[in-house]
Amino acid sequence: MSITASTTKYEKIYSREKNKVEKKLNGLLKGKQPKSLYEPCDYIISSGGKRIRAMLILLSAKAVGAVYSSAYNAAAAVEILHNFTLVHDDIMDNADKRRGMPTLHIKYDLSTAILAGDNLIAIAYDNLLKDSPLNAKRVLQTFTQGIMEVCEGQSYDKEFEVKRKVTIDDYILMITKKTAALAEMCCSIGAQIGGGSASEINMLKKYGLNLGIAFQLQDDLLDIMGDEEEFGKKVGGDLIEGKKTYLFLRALEKSKGENRRALEAVIANKGIRKNQVKKYKNIYDELDVINDTAKQVTAYTAKALRSIKKVKDDEAREMFTWLANSLLKRKK
């Protein structure tokens, strides 16, 4: 089978399973009252996305010998949880756009967004329980631990906004909790629902963890390199907000003289103006930190792929590989 034919095959499987999760999500809140609560919840759930976390649940269940349909409710649950984190993240970051659409607190108001976020997490738990009758306690513990890690990561992220000295190791810890822990949790829960052994669960957790770190580093890259319409968020937003990303911290490590002073000004001023983004992108280019970050994305992706070499189910193993490589090349 040619590479193109293989890619098409995996895209079809991804699309087929994504559509099944999408259908479940789209039907979840229809007709629920009060409208003032459920309409905003539906707005965020139905706003699309790649549904990667749902796919990690499904593939992890398949990898240990179960069928995709055994984990559709859990797949919906992690997408709902992910959207809950986005609602609150957007509020904390004062973001006005998500996936090319107004963020929830902009479209409605702050109070509505907070309440909708709270409701989403309850809906997520309700759906998760539908797929885990035999091992509900363990699955719920894993899910709850994942939420705690995300909150810890978000807290580090906010802490870094006012902390003058942040290291690259600090940053990796933050994204491990804020982003990668959720991917790790998905792989663990999918394998648990599928009846996987301890060793199977552990190898899939490693895949999720390293894939999650690679995903966030790629997101950092896209923030400065992406096309705004395709990316769905303003380009250079991390610099404008004064975020200490891997690129920024690596640039700070490598910089001297005028470049160093310009980067330190970002910390002192807690961000930059939109018309300064090009200047800082040029600094990143000059210091070669875009290439440094791309190498890290490749390295963490390779770690993820090494973790799933012993997956027995051919389709799941090949899909995991295709998914990791697709995320490596993504543009949004």
C-alpha positions in Angstrom: 0.0 0.0 0.0 1.4 3.4 -0.9 2.0 6.2 1.7 -0.8 8.2 0.1 -3.2 5.3 0.2 -2.3 4.6 3.8 -2.8 8.2 4.8 -6.2 8.3 3.1 -7.1 5.1 5.0 -6.2 6.7 8.4 -7.9 10.0 7.5 -11.1 8.0 6.7 -11.0 6.2 10.1 -10.3 9.4 11.9 -13.1 11.2 10.1 -15.6 8.3 10.6 -14.9 8.1 14.4 -14.8 11.9 14.8 -18.2 12.2 13.2 -19.6 9.6 15.6 -18.3 11.6 18.6 -19.5 14.9 16.9 -23.0 13.4 16.5 -23.1 12.4 20.2 -21.9 15.9 21.3 -24.4 17.7 19.0 -27.3 15.7 20.5 -26.4 16.0 24.1 -28.0 19.3 25.1 -30.9 19.6 22.6 -34.1 20.8 24.3 -32.5 21.2 27.7 -33.7 24.0 29.9 -33.0 26.7 30.9 -31.9 28.0 27.5 -29.8 30.7 29.2 -27.5 27.9 30.5 -27.6 25.2 27.8 -27.4 27.5 24.7 -23.9 28.8 25.8 -22.9 25.2 26.7 -24.0 24.0 23.2 -22.2 27.0 21.6 -18.8 25.9 22.9 -19.3 22.2 22.5 -20.5 22.5 18.9 -17.8 25.0 17.9 -15.8 22.1 16.4 -12.1 21.3 16.9 -9.9 18.4 16.0 -11.4 16.1 18.7 -7.9 14.7 19.3 -8.6 13.9 22.9 -11.7 11.9 21.9 -9.6 10.0 19.4 -7.0 9.2 22.0 -9.7 7.6 24.2 -11.0 5.6 21.2 -7.6 4.5 20.0 -6.4 3.5 23.4 -9.5 1.3 23.9 -8.9 -0.3 20.5 -5.2 -0.7 21.3 -6.0 -3.1 24.2 -8.5 -5.2 22.3 -11.9 -3.3 22.7 -14.1 -1.8 20.0 -14.4 1.9 19.4 -18.1 1.9 20.4 -17.2 0.9 23.9 -15.8 4.4 24.6 -18.0 6.9 22.7 -19.5 8.4 25.9 -16.0 8.7 27.5 -14.7 10.3 24.2 -17.5 12.8 24.4 -16.7 13.4 28.1 -13.1 14.3 27.5 -14.1 16.7 24.8 -16.6 18.4 27.1 -13.9 18.6 29.8 -11.4 20.1 27.3 -14.0 22.7 26.3 -14.6 23.5 30.0 -10.8 24.2 30.3 -10.9 26.4 27.2 -13.8 28.5 28.5 -12.0 29.3 31.7 -8.6 29.7 30.0 -10.1 32.3 27.6 -11.5 34.2 30.5 -8.2 34.2 32.4 -6.3 35.2 29.2 -8.8 37.9 28.1 -9.0 36.1 24.7 -11.6 37.3 22.3 -11.4 34.6 19.7 -11.3 30.8 19.7 -11.3 28.7 16.5 -12.0 31.8 14.6 -15.2 32.5 16.6 -15.9 34.9 19.5 -15.0 33.3 22.9 -17.9 32.4 25.2 -17.5 35.3 27.5 -17.4 37.7 24.6 -20.4 36.3 22.8 -22.5 36.2 26.0 -21.0 37.7 29.2 -18.5 36.7 31.9 -21.0 35.3 34.4 -22.7 33.2 31.8 -19.3 31.8 30.7 -18.3 30.8 34.2 -21.6 29.1 34.9 -21.5 27.3 31.5 -18.0 26.1 32.3 -19.1 24.8 35.7 -22.0 22.9 34.0 -19.8 21.4 31.3 -17.7 19.6 33.9 -20.8 18.1 35.5 -22.0 16.9 32.0 -18.5 15.4 31.4 -18.7 13.3 34.5 -22.3 12.2 33.7 -21.1 10.9 30.3 -17.9 9.3 31.5 -19.9 7.1 33.9 -21.9 5.6 31.0 -18.8 3.8 29.7 -17.2 2.7 33.0 -19.7 0.5 35.0 -17.1 -2.2 35.9 -14.2 0.1 37.0 -16.0 3.4 37.6 -13.9 4.3 40.7 -10.6 3.9 38.9 -11.7 5.8 35.8 -13.2 8.6 37.9 -10.0 8.9 39.9 -8.0 9.2 36.7 -10.4 11.8 35.3 -10.4 13.8 38.5 -6.6 13.7 38.8 -6.4 14.9 35.2 -8.6 17.9 36.1 -6.4 18.7 39.1 -3.3 18.6 37.0 -4.8 20.9 34.4 -5.7 23.4 37.2 -2.2 23.2 38.6 -0.8 23.8 35.1 -3.1 26.8 34.6 -2.0 28.1 38.0 1.7 27.9 37.0 0.9 29.6 33.8 -0.7 32.5 35.6 2.1 32.6 38.2 4.7 32.8 35.3 3.0 36.0 34.1 4.3 37.9 37.2 7.4 35.8 37.9 10.5 37.4 36.4 12.7 34.4 36.2 11.2 31.3 34.6 13.4 28.4 33.3 12.7 26.1 30.3 12.4 23.3 32.9 9.7 25.3 34.7 7.9 25.8 31.4 8.0 22.1 30.5 6.5 21.3 33.9 3.7 23.8 33.3 2.7 22.4 29.9 3.1 18.8 31.1 0.4 19.6 33.6 -1.8 22.1 31.6 -1.8 20.3 28.3 0.0 16.9 28.3 -1.7 15.6 31.5 -5.1 15.7 29.7 -3.7 13.7 26.7 -2.1 11.2 29.2 -5.4 10.9 31.0 -7.3 10.2 27.8 -5.0 7.3 26.9 -5.2 5.9 30.4 -9.0 6.1 30.5 -9.4 4.6 27.1 -7.1 1.7 28.0 -8.9 1.2 31.3 -12.4 1.1 29.7 -10.9 -1.4 27.1 -9.7 -3.7 29.9 -6.0 -3.1 29.3 -3.3 -4.5 31.6 -1.1 -2.3 33.8 1.8 -2.4 31.3 -0.6 -1.6 28.4 -2.0 1.4 30.3 1.4 2.7 31.2 2.8 2.6 27.6 -0.3 4.4 26.3 0.0 7.0 29.1 3.6 7.7 27.9 2.4 8.1 24.4 -0.3 10.6 25.5 2.2 12.5 27.8 4.9 13.0 25.1 2.3 13.7 22.4 0.8 16.4 24.6 4.1 18.2 25.2 4.8 18.1 21.4 1.4 19.4 20.7 1.8 22.4 23.0 5.3 23.2 21.7 3.8 23.1 18.2 1.0 25.4 19.3 3.7 27.8 20.6 5.3 27.7 17.1 2.0 28.3 15.3 1.3 31.3 17.6 4.2 33.1 15.9 4.4 31.3 12.5 0.7 30.6 11.7 -1.7 32.3 9.4 -4.3 34.1 11.6 -7.4 33.0 9.6 -6.2 29.3 9.4 -4.9 29.3 13.1 -8.2 30.8 14.4 -6.4 33.0 16.9 -4.4 36.2 16.6 -0.8 35.5 15.6 1.7 36.7 18.2 -0.9 36.5 20.9 1.6 34.9 23.3 4.0 37.8 23.0 1.2 40.4 23.2 0.1 38.8 26.5 3.7 38.5 27.8 3.6 34.6 27.9 6.9 33.0 28.7 6.7 30.2 26.1 9.5 27.8 25.1 10.5 30.1 22.2 10.7 33.2 24.4 12.7 31.4 27.1 15.1 29.9 24.6 15.5 33.3 23.0 16.2 34.8 26.4 18.8 32.1 27.0 20.6 32.7 23.7 20.3 36.5 23.5 22.9 39.3 24.1 23.0 43.1 23.7 20.1 44.7 22.0 18.1 41.5 21.6 18.5 40.7 25.2 17.2 44.2 26.2 14.2 43.9 23.9 13.3 40.5 25.4 13.7 41.8 28.9 11.4 44.7 28.0 8.6 42.1 27.3 8.9 40.9 30.9 9.0 44.4 32.3 6.0 45.6 30.3 4.1 42.3 30.6 3.8 42.0 26.9 4.1 43.9 23.6 1.9 45.9 21.3 0.5 44.1 18.2 2.6 46.3 15.9 5.7 44.9 17.5 5.1 41.2 16.7 7.1 41.3 13.5 10.1 42.8 15.4 10.1 40.0 17.9 9.6 37.3 15.2 12.7 38.7 13.5 14.6 38.3 16.9 13.4 34.7 17.1 14.6 34.1 13.5 18.0 35.7 14.2 18.5 33.5 17.3 17.2 30.4 15.5 14.8 29.6 18.3 12.0 28.6 15.8 14.3 25.8 14.6 15.2 24.9 18.2 11.5 24.6 19.1 10.7 22.5 16.0 13.5 20.1 17.0 11.9 19.7 20.4 8.5 19.0 18.8 10.2 16.3 16.7 12.0 14.8 19.7 8.9 14.6 21.9 6.9 13.1 19.0 9.6 10.5 18.6 9.3 9.6 22.3 5.6 9.2 21.9 6.0 6.9 19.0 8.6 4.7 20.8 6.0 4.1 23.5 3.5 2.4 21.2 5.8 -0.1 19.4 4.4 -3.0 21.4 0.7 -2.2 20.7 -0.7 -5.4 19.4 -3.6 -4.0 17.4 -2.3 -3.0 14.0 -4.9 -0.5 13.2 -4.6 1.3 16.6 -0.8 1.3 16.4 -0.8 2.7 12.8 -3.4 5.3 13.7 -1.4 6.4 16.7 1.6 6.8 14.4 -0.4 8.7 11.7 -2.0 11.0 14.4 1.4 11.9 15.9 2.9 12.7 12.5 -0.2 14.7 11.5 0.1 16.9 14.6 3.8 17.4 13.8 2.8 19.0 10.5 -0.4 20.8 11.5 -1.0 24.4 10.6 -3.8 25.1 13.1 
